[in-house]
């Protein structure tokens, strides 16, 4: 498996995927979503999850979110 580090950003949200790490640590392959704050008093909010959790989230959204 090759190492993948991909990012995608919009005006308010940025996403980062790190997959294929050879480190044998829990959470070394992860997906992060950062929502940019428009309020100077609040920092950006980031949600990090493992690739397995991200796949479960994708399956949930594909099942219940209509386009």
C-alpha positions as CSV (number, residue, x, y, z in Angstrom):
1,X,0.0,0.0,0.0
2,X,1.4,3.4,-0.9
3,X,1.3,6.4,1.4
4,X,-1.4,9.0,0.6
5,X,-1.6,12.5,2.0
6,X,-4.4,14.4,0.4
7,X,-6.1,17.7,1.3
8,X,-9.2,19.5,0.0
9,X,-10.4,22.9,1.1
10,X,-13.4,25.1,0.6
11,X,-14.1,28.5,1.9
12,X,-15.2,27.2,5.3
13,X,-14.1,23.5,5.5
14,X,-10.8,21.8,5.0
15,X,-10.3,18.0,4.9
16,X,-7.1,16.0,5.2
17,X,-6.6,12.3,4.5
18,X,-3.5,10.4,5.6
19,X,-3.6,6.8,4.6
20,X,-1.1,4.0,4.1
21,X,1.3,4.9,6.9
22,X,3.7,2.1,7.8
23,X,3.7,3.1,11.4
24,X,2.1,0.3,13.5
25,X,0.4,2.8,15.9
26,X,-3.3,3.1,16.4
27,X,-4.6,6.2,14.6
28,X,-1.6,6.6,12.3
29,X,-4.0,6.5,9.3
30,X,-6.5,9.2,9.9
31,X,-9.0,11.6,8.4
32,X,-9.5,15.2,9.7
33,X,-12.2,17.8,9.0
34,X,-11.5,21.3,10.1
35,X,-14.3,24.0,10.2
36,X,-12.9,27.5,10.0
37,X,-14.2,29.9,12.6
38,X,-15.4,33.3,11.6
39,X,-15.4,34.5,15.2
40,X,-12.0,35.6,16.5
41,X,-12.9,34.4,20.0
42,X,-13.4,30.8,18.9
43,X,-10.6,28.7,17.3
44,X,-11.1,26.5,14.3
45,X,-12.9,23.2,15.2
46,X,-11.3,19.9,14.1
47,X,-12.7,16.4,14.1
48,X,-10.2,13.6,13.7
49,X,-11.0,10.0,13.1
50,X,-9.4,6.8,11.9
51,X,-9.9,5.6,8.3
52,X,-12.3,2.9,9.6
53,X,-14.4,5.5,11.4
54,X,-14.4,7.7,8.3
55,X,-15.6,4.7,6.2
56,X,-18.4,4.1,8.6
57,X,-19.3,7.8,8.4
58,X,-19.2,7.7,4.6
59,X,-21.5,4.6,4.6
60,X,-23.9,6.4,6.9
61,X,-24.1,9.5,4.8
62,X,-24.4,7.6,1.6
63,X,-27.3,5.7,3.1
64,X,-29.3,8.5,4.6
65,X,-28.3,11.7,2.8
66,X,-30.2,12.3,-0.4
67,X,-28.7,14.3,-3.2
